[in-house]
């Protein structure tokens, strides 16, 4: 699988729910502290995501193991010892251990998702408590993250282990791969720290990057007032907009308030 280096959209959107304490605890820090929550793999809504592929013995894997043994595991050792190390490294229990290490890396990562569109009805339905929440608009070039913003790629097959790719890049590609049925989300992601340490949780962003807040078709007036109060407490200065149902169509229009 080859990942394209597509140009990041100028505007990216983060859909957020309102109407309950569990929703508010993730939304309020965005507006009052300019901090975005990066979920872990376990907190994503698709249990098929970010699963380490099975490490099967293939010629490509054998070549990778030989290279690792020669460069790292057996430097300065006699040839017979290098053969033993290499043979043990290709046993099933060892490969299962490597697979588990890869899964541990995936589990430690923080994964922030954006959409390229603000008016997808299904996104509003799935992620904003039935159109009762909001959609946050960000200028992608101002977000200020130390990691790149990368496009998600949609597949009809599960990614397999590719021995030709460096370990960290293999992990990144797994995080950027999703089932074809999610294509409507037009998703882009920022990934923190799959390599070492726990990196899910809150991370700061530049408050200037939050350019607009879009209220949903069914957002209550009390929730709108709550959002405005949070904005007043923080350093973000977004424009407020309103999503409305388009007459005679399955579509949303967005207007300025």
C-alpha positions as CSV (number, residue, x, y, z in Angstrom):
1,X,0.0,0.0,0.0
2,X,1.4,3.4,-1.0
3,X,0.2,6.5,0.8
4,X,-0.2,9.7,-1.3
5,X,1.2,13.0,-0.1
6,X,-1.9,14.9,-0.9
7,X,-2.2,18.6,-0.1
8,X,-3.9,19.2,3.3
9,X,-7.2,21.1,2.8
10,X,-7.0,24.7,3.9
11,X,-10.0,24.2,6.3
12,X,-10.5,21.2,8.5
13,X,-13.5,20.3,10.6
14,X,-13.9,18.7,14.0
15,X,-17.5,17.5,14.9
16,X,-18.3,17.6,18.7
17,X,-21.4,16.6,20.7
18,X,-23.2,18.7,23.3
19,X,-25.9,18.1,25.8
20,X,-24.2,16.0,28.5
21,X,-21.3,16.0,31.0
22,X,-19.4,13.3,29.0
23,X,-19.6,15.5,25.9
24,X,-18.8,18.7,27.6
25,X,-15.6,17.5,29.3
26,X,-14.0,17.1,25.8
27,X,-15.4,20.2,24.3
28,X,-14.9,22.8,27.0
29,X,-11.1,22.6,27.0
30,X,-11.0,23.2,23.3
31,X,-12.7,26.6,23.7
32,X,-11.4,27.7,27.1
33,X,-7.8,26.3,27.0
34,X,-7.1,25.8,23.3
35,X,-6.4,22.1,23.9
36,X,-7.7,19.3,21.7
37,X,-8.2,15.7,23.0
38,X,-6.3,13.0,21.1
39,X,-8.1,9.7,21.7
40,X,-6.4,6.3,22.0
41,X,-7.2,3.4,19.6
42,X,-9.5,1.9,22.2
43,X,-11.6,5.1,22.3
44,X,-12.2,5.1,18.5
45,X,-15.7,4.0,17.3
46,X,-14.4,1.4,14.9
47,X,-12.9,-1.8,16.6
48,X,-11.4,-2.8,13.3
49,X,-9.0,0.1,13.3
50,X,-5.3,0.1,14.3
51,X,-5.0,-3.7,14.6
52,X,-1.5,-5.1,14.2
53,X,-1.2,-7.4,11.2
54,X,-0.1,-11.0,11.7
55,X,3.6,-11.5,11.3
56,X,3.9,-14.5,9.0
57,X,7.2,-16.0,7.9
58,X,7.9,-14.8,4.4
59,X,11.0,-14.2,2.3
60,X,10.7,-10.5,3.0
61,X,10.5,-11.0,6.7
62,X,13.5,-13.4,6.7
63,X,15.5,-10.7,4.8
64,X,14.5,-8.2,7.5
65,X,15.5,-10.5,10.3
66,X,18.8,-11.3,8.7
67,X,19.5,-7.6,8.4
68,X,18.6,-6.9,12.0
69,X,20.7,-9.8,13.3
70,X,23.7,-8.6,11.3
71,X,23.4,-5.0,12.2
72,X,22.1,-5.0,15.8
73,X,21.5,-8.4,17.6
74,X,24.8,-10.2,16.8
75,X,27.4,-7.6,16.2
76,X,30.8,-9.2,17.0
77,X,29.4,-12.7,17.6
78,X,30.7,-15.8,15.9
79,X,28.8,-17.0,12.8
80,X,27.2,-20.0,14.6
81,X,25.8,-17.7,17.3
82,X,24.4,-15.4,14.6
83,X,22.6,-18.4,13.0
84,X,21.0,-19.4,16.3
85,X,19.8,-15.8,17.0
86,X,18.4,-15.6,13.5
87,X,16.7,-19.0,13.7
88,X,15.1,-18.1,17.1
89,X,13.9,-14.7,15.7
90,X,11.9,-16.5,13.0
91,X,10.0,-18.8,15.4
92,X,6.3,-18.3,15.8
93,X,6.4,-17.3,19.5
94,X,9.0,-14.6,18.7
95,X,6.9,-13.3,15.8
96,X,3.8,-13.2,18.0
97,X,5.9,-11.1,20.5
98,X,6.8,-8.7,17.7
99,X,3.1,-8.5,16.7
100,X,2.2,-7.7,20.3
101,X,4.9,-5.0,20.5
102,X,3.4,-3.4,17.4
103,X,-0.1,-3.5,18.9
104,X,1.3,-1.9,22.1
105,X,2.7,1.0,19.9
106,X,-0.7,1.4,18.3
107,X,-2.5,1.4,21.7
108,X,-0.2,4.1,23.0
109,X,-0.7,6.5,20.2
110,X,-2.9,9.7,20.3
111,X,-5.1,10.0,17.2
112,X,-6.9,13.3,16.3
113,X,-9.4,13.1,13.5
114,X,-10.7,15.9,11.2
115,X,-13.0,16.0,8.3
116,X,-12.5,17.9,5.1
117,X,-16.3,18.8,5.0
118,X,-18.6,20.7,7.4
119,X,-21.9,19.7,5.9
120,X,-22.0,15.9,5.8
121,X,-25.4,14.8,7.3
122,X,-24.0,11.5,8.6
123,X,-21.1,13.2,10.4
124,X,-23.5,15.5,12.1
125,X,-25.7,12.6,13.0
126,X,-22.9,10.3,14.3
127,X,-20.7,12.8,16.1
128,X,-22.8,15.7,17.3
129,X,-25.5,13.9,19.3
130,X,-28.0,14.0,16.5
131,X,-27.2,17.5,15.1
132,X,-27.5,18.9,18.7
133,X,-23.7,19.7,18.9
134,X,-21.3,21.8,16.9
135,X,-18.7,21.6,14.2
136,X,-15.4,23.4,14.7
137,X,-13.6,24.9,11.7
138,X,-9.8,25.1,11.8
139,X,-7.3,26.7,9.4
140,X,-5.0,23.8,9.0
141,X,-1.9,25.8,8.4
142,X,-2.2,27.5,11.8
143,X,-2.9,24.5,14.1
144,X,0.7,24.4,15.2
145,X,1.1,20.7,15.8
146,X,4.6,19.2,15.7
147,X,3.3,16.2,13.7
148,X,2.0,16.3,10.1
149,X,-1.7,16.3,9.1
150,X,-2.1,13.1,7.0
151,X,-4.9,11.8,4.8
152,X,-6.7,8.7,5.8
153,X,-6.9,6.0,3.1
154,X,-9.9,3.7,2.7
155,X,-9.4,0.1,1.8
156,X,-11.4,-3.1,1.1
157,X,-8.7,-5.3,2.7
158,X,-6.8,-5.4,6.0
159,X,-3.3,-4.0,5.7
160,X,-0.6,-6.7,5.9
161,X,2.9,-6.6,7.3
162,X,5.3,-5.0,4.9
163,X,8.9,-5.8,5.8
164,X,10.2,-3.2,3.3
165,X,8.9,-0.3,5.4
166,X,10.6,1.1,8.6
167,X,8.8,0.2,11.8
168,X,7.6,3.7,12.8
169,X,6.3,4.2,9.2
170,X,4.5,0.9,9.3
171,X,2.7,1.9,12.4
172,X,1.7,5.3,11.0
173,X,0.3,3.6,7.9
174,X,-1.8,1.3,10.0
175,X,-3.3,4.3,11.8
176,X,-4.1,6.0,8.5
177,X,-5.9,3.0,7.1
178,X,-9.7,2.5,7.4
179,X,-12.4,0.4,6.0
180,X,-13.9,1.6,2.6
181,X,-17.3,2.2,4.2
182,X,-16.0,5.2,6.1
183,X,-14.9,7.1,3.0
184,X,-17.7,9.7,3.3
185,X,-15.9,11.1,6.4
186,X,-13.1,12.4,4.2
187,X,-10.8,12.1,7.2
188,X,-7.4,13.6,8.0
189,X,-5.4,12.7,11.1
190,X,-2.7,14.0,13.4
191,X,-0.8,11.1,15.2
192,X,1.2,11.7,18.3
193,X,3.8,9.3,19.7
194,X,3.2,5.8,18.5
195,X,6.9,5.1,19.0
196,X,7.2,5.3,22.7
197,X,5.3,6.5,25.8
198,X,1.6,7.3,26.1
199,X,0.5,10.1,23.8
200,X,-3.2,10.1,23.9
201,X,-4.8,12.9,25.9
202,X,-4.9,16.7,25.5
203,X,-2.5,18.6,23.3
204,X,-2.4,22.4,22.7
205,X,-3.2,24.1,19.4
206,X,-2.8,27.7,18.3
207,X,-6.1,29.5,19.2
208,X,-5.9,31.6,16.0
209,X,-6.5,28.4,14.0
210,X,-10.1,28.0,15.3
211,X,-11.9,30.2,12.8
212,X,-15.6,29.3,13.2
213,X,-18.1,27.4,15.3
214,X,-21.1,25.9,13.4
215,X,-24.2,25.2,15.5
216,X,-26.2,22.1,14.4
217,X,-29.7,22.1,13.1
218,X,-31.0,21.0,16.5
219,X,-28.6,22.7,18.9
220,X,-30.6,24.2,21.7
221,X,-30.4,27.9,22.6
222,X,-29.1,27.0,26.1
223,X,-26.3,25.0,24.6
224,X,-25.5,27.8,22.2
225,X,-25.2,30.2,25.2
226,X,-22.9,27.7,27.0
227,X,-20.6,27.6,24.0
228,X,-20.5,31.4,23.8
229,X,-19.6,31.6,27.5
230,X,-16.7,29.1,27.0
231,X,-15.4,31.1,24.1
232,X,-15.4,34.3,26.2
233,X,-13.3,32.6,28.8
234,X,-10.6,31.5,26.3
235,X,-8.3,33.0,23.7
236,X,-10.1,31.6,20.6
237,X,-12.0,34.2,18.6
238,X,-14.2,32.1,16.1
239,X,-17.1,33.3,14.0
240,X,-20.4,31.8,14.8
241,X,-22.5,30.1,12.1
242,X,-25.7,28.0,11.9
243,X,-26.4,24.8,10.0
244,X,-30.0,24.7,8.6
245,X,-31.9,22.0,6.7
246,X,-32.2,22.8,3.0
247,X,-35.8,22.7,1.9
248,X,-36.7,19.9,-0.4
249,X,-33.3,18.1,-0.1
250,X,-31.2,15.8,2.0
251,X,-28.7,18.6,2.5
252,X,-27.4,21.2,5.0
253,X,-26.7,24.9,4.3
254,X,-24.5,26.9,6.6
255,X,-25.1,30.6,7.2
256,X,-23.3,33.3,9.3
257,X,-24.9,34.6,12.5
